[in-house]
Amino acid sequence: QVEVMESGGGLVQAGGSLRLSCTASGLSLGNYNMGWFRQAPGKEREGVSCITWNDGTPYYRDSVKGRFTISRDNAKNTMYLQMSSLKPEDTAMYYCAASDHVLLGANWGNQYEYNYWGQGTQVAVSS
């Protein structure tokens, strides 16, 4: 049985930093395209970042480019999202997801391309 788990969320002041982690049981993250999504109250879930399974190419939504960094440690079966210069508009529930679709390309931010999801970790940024 596959289980995906996020951790690292919390409350931080604007301009601060957080590092989210994603681990999994029953699944080797290194064999999957891994993504981070977020959903704020009253809004749709949106893709934040993705890292490809084969060569580790990162993708980011425009609003987080230069502030967020995605990475993975296959030996630890863990993926990370380092978030810096956080803004109140980054406040959301953050989800980790795994996709077994070999080529995501421009669809990396489409939640329907992902097979496995975690329960989410809350990030709140105060102004």
N, CA, C and O atoms as a GROMACS GRO file, in nm:
protein
  508
    1GLN      N    1   0.084  -0.119   0.000
    1GLN     CA    2   0.000   0.000   0.000
    1GLN      C    3   0.088   0.124   0.000
    1GLN      O    4   0.183   0.134   0.077
    2VAL      N    5   0.055   0.218  -0.086
    2VAL     CA    6   0.134   0.341  -0.101
    2VAL      C    7   0.081   0.447  -0.006
    2VAL      O    8  -0.039   0.471   0.005
    3GLU      N    9   0.174   0.511   0.063
    3GLU     CA   10   0.139   0.623   0.149
    3GLU      C   11   0.240   0.734   0.126
    3GLU      O   12   0.361   0.711   0.132
    4VAL      N   13   0.190   0.853   0.100
    4VAL     CA   14   0.273   0.972   0.079
    4VAL      C   15   0.248   1.068   0.195
    4VAL      O   16   0.133   1.091   0.233
    5MET      N   17   0.355   1.123   0.252
    5MET     CA   18   0.341   1.203   0.372
    5MET      C   19   0.422   1.331   0.362
    5MET      O   20   0.541   1.328   0.328
    6GLU      N   21   0.358   1.443   0.392
    6GLU     CA   22   0.426   1.571   0.395
    6GLU      C   23   0.452   1.613   0.540
    6GLU      O   24   0.383   1.570   0.632
    7SER      N   25   0.553   1.696   0.557
    7SER     CA   26   0.580   1.755   0.687
    7SER      C   27   0.653   1.887   0.666
    7SER      O   28   0.701   1.916   0.557
    8GLY      N   29   0.661   1.965   0.773
    8GLY     CA   30   0.739   2.088   0.768
    8GLY      C   31   0.661   2.217   0.760
    8GLY      O   32   0.718   2.326   0.763
    9GLY      N   33   0.529   2.206   0.750
    9GLY     CA   34   0.450   2.328   0.745
    9GLY      C   35   0.450   2.400   0.879
    9GLY      O   36   0.499   2.349   0.979
   10GLY      N   37   0.394   2.520   0.878
   10GLY     CA   38   0.386   2.597   1.002
   10GLY      C   39   0.349   2.741   0.975
   10GLY      O   40   0.310   2.779   0.864
   11LEU      N   41   0.362   2.821   1.079
   11LEU     CA   42   0.331   2.964   1.073
   11LEU      C   43   0.462   3.041   1.069
   11LEU      O   44   0.551   3.018   1.151
   12VAL      N   45   0.473   3.131   0.974
   12VAL     CA   46   0.596   3.208   0.959
   12VAL      C   47   0.560   3.350   0.918
   12VAL      O   48   0.457   3.373   0.854
   13GLN      N   49   0.644   3.444   0.953
   13GLN     CA   50   0.621   3.583   0.914
   13GLN      C   51   0.664   3.603   0.768
   13GLN      O   52   0.747   3.530   0.715
   14ALA      N   53   0.604   3.702   0.707
   14ALA     CA   54   0.642   3.736   0.568
   14ALA      C   55   0.792   3.761   0.561
   14ALA      O   56   0.850   3.827   0.647
   15GLY      N   57   0.852   3.707   0.457
   15GLY     CA   58   0.996   3.717   0.440
   15GLY      C   59   1.073   3.600   0.498
   15GLY      O   60   1.193   3.585   0.474
   16GLY      N   61   1.004   3.517   0.574
   16GLY     CA   62   1.067   3.402   0.636
   16GLY      C   63   1.078   3.284   0.544
   16GLY      O   64   1.046   3.291   0.425
   17SER      N   65   1.126   3.173   0.600
   17SER     CA   66   1.151   3.052   0.522
   17SER      C   67   1.093   2.929   0.591
   17SER      O   68   1.078   2.926   0.714
   18LEU      N   69   1.061   2.830   0.511
   18LEU     CA   70   1.020   2.699   0.558
   18LEU      C   71   1.074   2.596   0.461
   18LEU      O   72   1.094   2.624   0.343
   19ARG      N   73   1.096   2.475   0.511
   19ARG     CA   74   1.130   2.364   0.423
   19ARG      C   75   1.030   2.252   0.443
   19ARG      O   76   1.015   2.197   0.552
   20LEU      N   77   0.961   2.219   0.336
   20LEU     CA   78   0.867   2.108   0.338
   20LEU      C   79   0.939   1.981   0.294
   20LEU      O   80   1.028   1.984   0.209
   21SER      N   81   0.897   1.870   0.354
   21SER     CA   82   0.951   1.740   0.317
   21SER      C   83   0.838   1.648   0.276
   21SER      O   84   0.725   1.660   0.322
   22CYS      N   85   0.872   1.556   0.188
   22CYS     CA   86   0.775   1.456   0.142
   22CYS      C   87   0.844   1.321   0.139
   22CYS      O   88   0.947   1.304   0.074
   23THR      N   89   0.788   1.226   0.210
   23THR     CA   90   0.838   1.089   0.207
   23THR      C   91   0.726   0.996   0.166
   23THR      O   92   0.609   1.034   0.161
   24ALA      N   93   0.764   0.873   0.136
   24ALA     CA   94   0.663   0.777   0.094
   24ALA      C   95   0.698   0.638   0.139
   24ALA      O   96   0.816   0.603   0.152
   25SER      N   97   0.597   0.558   0.163
   25SER     CA   98   0.614   0.416   0.187
   25SER      C   99   0.544   0.341   0.074
   25SER      O  100   0.438   0.383   0.026
   26GLY      N  101   0.603   0.229   0.033
   26GLY     CA  102   0.545   0.153  -0.076
   26GLY      C  103   0.568   0.214  -0.212
   26GLY      O  104   0.503   0.176  -0.310
   27LEU      N  105   0.659   0.309  -0.219
   27LEU     CA  106   0.682   0.380  -0.344
   27LEU      C  107   0.822   0.439  -0.339
   27LEU      O  108   0.861   0.499  -0.239
   28SER      N  109   0.898   0.422  -0.447
   28SER     CA  110   1.031   0.483  -0.455
   28SER      C  111   1.019   0.614  -0.530
   28SER      O  112   0.993   0.616  -0.651
   29LEU      N  113   1.038   0.722  -0.459
   29LEU     CA  114   1.018   0.854  -0.520
   29LEU      C  115   1.105   0.875  -0.643
   29LEU      O  116   1.067   0.948  -0.734
   30GLY      N  117   1.222   0.812  -0.645
   30GLY     CA  118   1.313   0.829  -0.757
   30GLY      C  119   1.259   0.779  -0.889
   30GLY      O  120   1.313   0.813  -0.995
   31ASN      N  121   1.154   0.698  -0.885
   31ASN     CA  122   1.094   0.643  -1.006
   31ASN      C  123   0.973   0.721  -1.053
   31ASN      O  124   0.906   0.681  -1.149
   32TYR      N  125   0.945   0.832  -0.986
   32TYR     CA  126   0.825   0.910  -1.016
   32TYR      C  127   0.859   1.056  -1.039
   32TYR      O  128   0.953   1.110  -0.981
   33ASN      N  129   0.781   1.119  -1.124
   33ASN     CA  130   0.782   1.265  -1.126
   33ASN      C  131   0.711   1.310  -0.998
   33ASN      O  132   0.601   1.264  -0.968
   34MET      N  133   0.773   1.399  -0.925
   34MET     CA  134   0.719   1.440  -0.796
   34MET      C  135   0.680   1.587  -0.801
   34MET      O  136   0.754   1.671  -0.853
   35GLY      N  137   0.564   1.616  -0.746
   35GLY     CA  138   0.516   1.754  -0.751
   35GLY      C  139   0.471   1.806  -0.617
   35GLY      O  140   0.438   1.729  -0.526
   36TRP      N  141   0.471   1.936  -0.605
   36TRP     CA  142   0.411   2.007  -0.492
   36TRP      C  143   0.294   2.090  -0.545
   36TRP      O  144   0.306   2.161  -0.645
   37PHE      N  145   0.184   2.079  -0.478
   37PHE     CA  146   0.065   2.157  -0.509
   37PHE      C  147   0.022   2.232  -0.384
   37PHE      O  148   0.065   2.200  -0.274
   38ARG      N  149  -0.063   2.330  -0.403
   38ARG     CA  150  -0.118   2.401  -0.288
   38ARG      C  151  -0.261   2.441  -0.316
   38ARG      O  152  -0.303   2.457  -0.431
   39GLN      N  153  -0.334   2.456  -0.208
   39GLN     CA  154  -0.474   2.499  -0.220
   39GLN      C  155  -0.507   2.591  -0.105
   39GLN      O  156  -0.499   2.553   0.011
   40ALA      N  157  -0.545   2.711  -0.140
   40ALA     CA  158  -0.588   2.809  -0.041
   40ALA      C  159  -0.740   2.801  -0.028
   40ALA      O  160  -0.807   2.757  -0.122
   41PRO      N  161  -0.795   2.842   0.085
   41PRO     CA  162  -0.940   2.838   0.102
   41PRO      C  163  -1.014   2.911  -0.009
   41PRO      O  164  -0.981   3.026  -0.041
   42GLY      N  165  -1.111   2.845  -0.067
   42GLY     CA  166  -1.191   2.907  -0.172
   42GLY      C  167  -1.127   2.911  -0.308
   42GLY      O  168  -1.182   2.968  -0.402
   43LYS      N  169  -1.008   2.851  -0.319
   43LYS     CA  170  -0.938   2.853  -0.447
   43LYS      C  171  -0.911   2.712  -0.496
   43LYS      O  172  -0.918   2.616  -0.419
   44GLU      N  173  -0.882   2.701  -0.623
   44GLU     CA  174  -0.850   2.571  -0.680
   44GLU      C  175  -0.707   2.529  -0.645
   44GLU      O  176  -0.620   2.612  -0.617
   45ARG      N  177  -0.686   2.399  -0.646
   45ARG     CA  178  -0.552   2.348  -0.624
   45ARG      C  179  -0.464   2.387  -0.742
   45ARG      O  180  -0.505   2.377  -0.857
   46GLU      N  181  -0.343   2.430  -0.712
   46GLU     CA  182  -0.252   2.474  -0.818
   46GLU      C  183  -0.115   2.411  -0.802
   46GLU      O  184  -0.068   2.386  -0.691
   47GLY      N  185  -0.053   2.386  -0.915
   47GLY     CA  186   0.081   2.330  -0.913
   47GLY      C  187   0.182   2.436  -0.871
   47GLY      O  188   0.180   2.548  -0.921
   48VAL      N  189   0.270   2.400  -0.780
   48VAL     CA  190   0.373   2.490  -0.731
   48VAL      C  191   0.508   2.457  -0.795
   48VAL      O  192   0.579   2.545  -0.842
   49SER      N  193   0.541   2.328  -0.795
   49SER     CA  194   0.671   2.287  -0.846
   49SER      C  195   0.668   2.138  -0.876
   49SER      O  196   0.585   2.064  -0.824
   50CYS      N  197   0.761   2.096  -0.960
   50CYS     CA  198   0.773   1.955  -0.996
   50CYS      C  199   0.920   1.925  -1.023
   50CYS      O  200   0.995   2.012  -1.068
   51ILE      N  201   0.959   1.802  -0.995
   51ILE     CA  202   1.094   1.757  -1.029
   51ILE      C  203   1.081   1.624  -1.100
   51ILE      O  204   1.013   1.534  -1.052
   52THR      N  205   1.146   1.612  -1.216
   52THR     CA  206   1.129   1.494  -1.299
   52THR      C  207   1.207   1.375  -1.245
   52THR      O  208   1.308   1.389  -1.175
   53TRP      N  209   1.155   1.256  -1.280
   53TRP     CA  210   1.214   1.134  -1.228
   53TRP      C  211   1.347   1.102  -1.292
   53TRP      O  212   1.435   1.047  -1.226
   54ASN      N  213   1.365   1.136  -1.420
   54ASN     CA  214   1.481   1.088  -1.493
   54ASN      C  215   1.604   1.177  -1.476
   54ASN      O  216   1.714   1.126  -1.450
   55ASP      N  217   1.588   1.307  -1.489
   55ASP     CA  218   1.707   1.392  -1.482
   55ASP      C  219   1.695   1.504  -1.379
   55ASP      O  220   1.781   1.592  -1.373
   56GLY      N  221   1.590   1.502  -1.300
   56GLY     CA  222   1.576   1.600  -1.194
   56GLY      C  223   1.549   1.742  -1.241
   56GLY      O  224   1.579   1.838  -1.170
   57THR      N  225   1.492   1.756  -1.360
   57THR     CA  226   1.459   1.890  -1.409
   57THR      C  227   1.350   1.950  -1.321
   57THR      O  228   1.247   1.887  -1.299
   58PRO      N  229   1.371   2.073  -1.272
   58PRO     CA  230   1.269   2.137  -1.190
   58PRO      C  231   1.176   2.226  -1.273
   58PRO      O  232   1.218   2.288  -1.371
   59TYR      N  233   1.053   2.232  -1.231
   59TYR     CA  234   0.956   2.324  -1.287
   59TYR      C  235   0.896   2.405  -1.172
   59TYR      O  236   0.880   2.353  -1.062
   60TYR      N  237   0.863   2.531  -1.199
   60TYR     CA  238   0.804   2.618  -1.098
   60TYR      C  239   0.694   2.703  -1.161
   60TYR      O  240   0.703   2.743  -1.277
   61ARG      N  241   0.593   2.731  -1.081
   61ARG     CA  242   0.497   2.830  -1.127
   61ARG      C  243   0.565   2.966  -1.116
   61ARG      O  244   0.655   2.986  -1.035
   62ASP      N  245   0.521   3.059  -1.198
   62ASP     CA  246   0.589   3.188  -1.209
   62ASP      C  247   0.598   3.261  -1.075
   62ASP      O  248   0.700   3.324  -1.046
   63SER      N  249   0.495   3.252  -0.995
   63SER     CA  250   0.490   3.332  -0.873
   63SER      C  251   0.589   3.286  -0.766
   63SER      O  252   0.611   3.358  -0.668
   64VAL      N  253   0.648   3.168  -0.783
   64VAL     CA  254   0.743   3.120  -0.682
   64VAL      C  255   0.885   3.110  -0.736
   64VAL      O  256   0.978   3.078  -0.662
   65LYS      N  257   0.904   3.137  -0.863
   65LYS     CA  258   1.038   3.130  -0.922
   65LYS      C  259   1.133   3.226  -0.850
   65LYS      O  260   1.100   3.342  -0.825
   66GLY      N  261   1.250   3.175  -0.818
   66GLY     CA  262   1.348   3.256  -0.748
   66GLY      C  263   1.332   3.255  -0.597
   66GLY      O  264   1.419   3.303  -0.525
   67ARG      N  265   1.219   3.201  -0.548
   67ARG     CA  266   1.195   3.196  -0.403
   67ARG      C  267   1.190   3.052  -0.352
   67ARG      O  268   1.232   3.025  -0.239
   68PHE      N  269   1.139   2.962  -0.433
   68PHE     CA  270   1.123   2.822  -0.392
   68PHE      C  271   1.224   2.735  -0.469
   68PHE      O  272   1.256   2.762  -0.584
   69THR      N  273   1.272   2.632  -0.402
   69THR     CA  274   1.364   2.537  -0.466
   69THR      C  275   1.318   2.395  -0.434
   69THR      O  276   1.302   2.359  -0.317
   70ILE      N  277   1.299   2.316  -0.538
   70ILE     CA  278   1.260   2.176  -0.520
   70ILE      C  279   1.384   2.089  -0.534
   70ILE      O  280   1.472   2.117  -0.614
   71SER      N  281   1.389   1.983  -0.455
   71SER     CA  282   1.501   1.890  -0.463
   71SER      C  283   1.455   1.753  -0.415
   71SER      O  284   1.348   1.738  -0.357
   72ARG      N  285   1.540   1.653  -0.440
   72ARG     CA  286   1.506   1.519  -0.395
   72ARG      C  287   1.632   1.447  -0.352
   72ARG      O  288   1.741   1.472  -0.405
   73ASP      N  289   1.618   1.360  -0.256
   73ASP     CA  290   1.727   1.273  -0.211
   73ASP      C  291   1.675   1.130  -0.225
   73ASP      O  292   1.605   1.080  -0.138
   74ASN      N  293   1.711   1.066  -0.334
   74ASN     CA  294   1.657   0.933  -0.360
   74ASN      C  295   1.703   0.832  -0.256
   74ASN      O  296   1.630   0.737  -0.225
   75ALA      N  297   1.822   0.851  -0.202
   75ALA     CA  298   1.872   0.758  -0.101
   75ALA      C  299   1.785   0.762   0.025
   75ALA      O  300   1.770   0.661   0.094
   76LYS      N  301   1.729   0.879   0.054
   76LYS     CA  302   1.641   0.894   0.171
   76LYS      C  303   1.494   0.882   0.132
   76LYS      O  304   1.405   0.891   0.217
   77ASN      N  305   1.470   0.862   0.002
   77ASN     CA  306   1.331   0.854  -0.047
   77ASN      C  307   1.251   0.976  -0.003
   77ASN      O  308   1.138   0.965   0.045
   78THR      N  309   1.311   1.091  -0.019
   78THR     CA  310   1.252   1.215   0.030
   78THR      C  311   1.265   1.326  -0.074
   78THR      O  312   1.366   1.336  -0.143
   79MET      N  313   1.163   1.406  -0.082
   79MET     CA  314   1.164   1.525  -0.167
   79MET      C  315   1.145   1.647  -0.077
   79MET      O  316   1.082   1.639   0.028
   80TYR      N  317   1.200   1.759  -0.120
   80TYR     CA  318   1.195   1.880  -0.039
   80TYR      C  319   1.143   1.998  -0.122
   80TYR      O  320   1.154   2.000  -0.244
   81LEU      N  321   1.087   2.093  -0.051
   81LEU     CA  322   1.055   2.222  -0.111
   81LEU      C  323   1.106   2.329  -0.014
   81LEU      O  324   1.046   2.352   0.091
   82GLN      N  325   1.215   2.392  -0.050
   82GLN     CA  326   1.268   2.502   0.028
   82GLN      C  327   1.199   2.629  -0.015
   82GLN      O  328   1.205   2.668  -0.131
   83MET      N  329   1.132   2.693   0.079
   83MET     CA  330   1.054   2.813   0.049
   83MET      C  331   1.116   2.931   0.123
   83MET      O  332   1.129   2.928   0.245
   84SER      N  333   1.154   3.032   0.050
   84SER     CA  334   1.215   3.152   0.107
   84SER      C  335   1.137   3.275   0.064
   84SER      O  336   1.054   3.269  -0.027
   85SER      N  337   1.164   3.385   0.131
   85SER     CA  338   1.095   3.511   0.101
   85SER      C  339   0.944   3.489   0.092
   85SER      O  340   0.879   3.535  -0.001
   86LEU      N  341   0.893   3.420   0.190
   86LEU     CA  342   0.750   3.384   0.187
   86LEU      C  343   0.662   3.507   0.195
   86LEU      O  344   0.694   3.606   0.261
   87LYS      N  345   0.549   3.499   0.126
   87LYS     CA  346   0.452   3.608   0.121
   87LYS      C  347   0.318   3.558   0.175
   87LYS      O  348   0.292   3.438   0.173
   88PRO      N  349   0.235   3.648   0.222
   88PRO     CA  350   0.102   3.605   0.270
   88PRO      C  351   0.024   3.527   0.166
   88PRO      O  352  -0.054   3.438   0.200
   89GLU      N  353   0.042   3.558   0.040
   89GLU     CA  354  -0.030   3.487  -0.066
   89GLU      C  355   0.021   3.344  -0.086
   89GLU      O  356  -0.038   3.269  -0.165
   90ASP      N  357   0.128   3.305  -0.018
   90ASP     CA  358   0.174   3.166  -0.021
   90ASP      C  359   0.098   3.079   0.080
   90ASP      O  360   0.115   2.957   0.083
   91THR      N  361   0.016   3.141   0.161
   91THR     CA  362  -0.061   3.068   0.261
   91THR      C  363  -0.155   2.970   0.194
   91THR      O  364  -0.237   3.008   0.110
   92ALA      N  365  -0.144   2.843   0.231
   92ALA     CA  366  -0.225   2.737   0.171
   92ALA      C  367  -0.192   2.604   0.236
   92ALA      O  368  -0.097   2.593   0.313
   93MET      N  369  -0.273   2.505   0.203
   93MET     CA  370  -0.237   2.367   0.235
   93MET      C  371  -0.148   2.319   0.120
   93MET      O  372  -0.183   2.333   0.003
   94TYR      N  373  -0.034   2.264   0.154
   94TYR     CA  374   0.060   2.216   0.054
   94TYR      C  375   0.056   2.063   0.048
   94TYR      O  376   0.060   1.995   0.151
   95TYR      N  377   0.048   2.012  -0.074
   95TYR     CA  378   0.038   1.869  -0.097
   95TYR      C  379   0.155   1.819  -0.179
   95TYR      O  380   0.204   1.887  -0.270
   96CYS      N  381   0.198   1.700  -0.146
   96CYS     CA  382   0.299   1.629  -0.224
   96CYS      C  383   0.225   1.526  -0.310
   96CYS      O  384   0.128   1.465  -0.266
   97ALA      N  385   0.274   1.507  -0.432
   97ALA     CA  386   0.208   1.413  -0.522
   97ALA      C  387   0.311   1.344  -0.610
   97ALA      O  388   0.416   1.400  -0.642
   98ALA      N  389   0.278   1.221  -0.650
   98ALA     CA  390   0.367   1.141  -0.734
   98ALA      C  391   0.295   1.103  -0.863
   98ALA      O  392   0.178   1.065  -0.861
   99SER      N  393   0.367   1.114  -0.974
   99SER     CA  394   0.311   1.078  -1.104
   99SER      C  395   0.397   0.973  -1.171
   99SER      O  396   0.519   0.986  -1.177
  100ASP      N  397   0.331   0.868  -1.222
  100ASP     CA  398   0.405   0.766  -1.295
  100ASP      C  399   0.400   0.789  -1.446
  100ASP      O  400   0.440   0.703  -1.524
  101HIS      N  401   0.352   0.905  -1.487
  101HIS     CA  402   0.352   0.939  -1.629
  101HIS      C  403   0.493   0.978  -1.667
  101HIS      O  404   0.552   1.068  -1.608
  102VAL      N  405   0.547   0.911  -1.765
  102VAL     CA  406   0.687   0.926  -1.799
  102VAL      C  407   0.721   1.070  -1.838
  102VAL      O  408   0.821   1.126  -1.791
  103LEU      N  409   0.638   1.128  -1.923
  103LEU     CA  410   0.664   1.264  -1.971
  103LEU      C  411   0.551   1.355  -1.929
  103LEU      O  412   0.438   1.342  -1.978
  104LEU      N  413   0.580   1.448  -1.839
  104LEU     CA  414   0.479   1.546  -1.798
  104LEU      C  415   0.490   1.672  -1.881
  104LEU      O  416   0.390   1.725  -1.930
  105GLY      N  417   0.611   1.721  -1.896
  105GLY     CA  418   0.634   1.843  -1.972
  105GLY      C  419   0.548   1.957  -1.923
  105GLY      O  420   0.548   1.989  -1.804
  106ALA      N  421   0.475   2.017  -2.015
  106ALA     CA  422   0.393   2.133  -1.982
  106ALA      C  423   0.276   2.097  -1.891
  106ALA      O  424   0.212   2.186  -1.836
  107ASN      N  425   0.248   1.968  -1.874
  107ASN     CA  426   0.136   1.926  -1.788
  107ASN      C  427   0.178   1.904  -1.644
  107ASN      O  428   0.101   1.849  -1.565
  108TRP      N  429   0.299   1.945  -1.609
  108TRP     CA  430   0.347   1.915  -1.474
  108TRP      C  431   0.256   1.972  -1.366
  108TRP      O  432   0.249   1.917  -1.256
  109GLY      N  433   0.188   2.080  -1.396
  109GLY     CA  434   0.103   2.145  -1.297
  109GLY      C  435  -0.042   2.098  -1.298
  109GLY      O  436  -0.126   2.155  -1.228
  110ASN      N  437  -0.071   1.996  -1.376
  110ASN     CA  438  -0.207   1.942  -1.384
  110ASN      C  439  -0.223   1.832  -1.279
  110ASN      O  440  -0.158   1.728  -1.287
  111GLN      N  441  -0.308   1.856  -1.182
  111GLN     CA  442  -0.322   1.762  -1.070
  111GLN      C  443  -0.369   1.625  -1.117
  111GLN      O  444  -0.343   1.525  -1.049
  112TYR      N  445  -0.437   1.618  -1.229
  112TYR     CA  446  -0.491   1.491  -1.277
  112TYR      C  447  -0.383   1.402  -1.338
  112TYR      O  448  -0.410   1.286  -1.373
  113GLU      N  449  -0.263   1.452  -1.352
  113GLU     CA  450  -0.151   1.372  -1.400
  113GLU      C  451  -0.085   1.292  -1.288
  113GLU      O  452   0.004   1.211  -1.313
  114TYR      N  453  -0.128   1.315  -1.164
  114TYR     CA  454  -0.064   1.255  -1.048
  114TYR      C  455  -0.150   1.144  -0.988
  114TYR      O  456  -0.272   1.155  -0.978
  115ASN      N  457  -0.080   1.037  -0.949
  115ASN     CA  458  -0.150   0.917  -0.904
  115ASN      C  459  -0.166   0.909  -0.753
  115ASN      O  460  -0.268   0.861  -0.703
  116TYR      N  461  -0.065   0.958  -0.680
  116TYR     CA  462  -0.063   0.941  -0.535
  116TYR      C  463  -0.047   1.077  -0.468
  116TYR      O  464   0.030   1.163  -0.512
  117TRP      N  465  -0.121   1.094  -0.359
  117TRP     CA  466  -0.125   1.223  -0.290
  117TRP      C  467  -0.108   1.204  -0.140
  117TRP      O  468  -0.151   1.104  -0.083
  118GLY      N  469  -0.044   1.303  -0.079
  118GLY     CA  470  -0.040   1.308   0.066
  118GLY      C  471  -0.161   1.382   0.120
  118GLY      O  472  -0.247   1.428   0.045
  119GLN      N  473  -0.166   1.391   0.251
  119GLN     CA  474  -0.278   1.456   0.319
  119GLN      C  475  -0.262   1.606   0.331
  119GLN      O  476  -0.358   1.678   0.360
  120GLY      N  477  -0.141   1.654   0.309
  120GLY     CA  478  -0.118   1.797   0.311
  120GLY      C  479  -0.054   1.846   0.439
  120GLY      O  480  -0.068   1.784   0.545
  121THR      N  481   0.015   1.958   0.429
  121THR     CA  482   0.072   2.026   0.545
  121THR      C  483   0.043   2.174   0.529
  121THR      O  484   0.062   2.232   0.422
  122GLN      N  485  -0.003   2.236   0.637
  122GLN     CA  486  -0.049   2.375   0.631
  122GLN      C  487   0.068   2.473   0.641
  122GLN      O  488   0.155   2.460   0.727
  123VAL      N  489   0.067   2.568   0.553
  123VAL     CA  490   0.163   2.679   0.557
  123VAL      C  491   0.084   2.808   0.573
  123VAL      O  492  -0.006   2.837   0.495
  124ALA      N  493   0.119   2.885   0.674
  124ALA     CA  494   0.053   3.014   0.697
  124ALA      C  495   0.160   3.122   0.709
  124ALA      O  496   0.254   3.110   0.787
  125VAL      N  497   0.145   3.227   0.630
  125VAL     CA  498   0.241   3.336   0.628
  125VAL      C  499   0.170   3.462   0.675
  125VAL      O  500   0.073   3.507   0.613
  126SER      N  501   0.217   3.519   0.783
  126SER     CA  502   0.155   3.640   0.837
  126SER      C  503   0.225   3.764   0.784
  126SER      O  504   0.344   3.763   0.755
  127SER      N  505   0.147   3.870   0.770
  127SER     CA  506   0.202   3.995   0.715
  127SER      C  507   0.258   4.083   0.825
  127SER      O  508   0.309   4.192   0.797
   0.00000   0.00000   0.00000
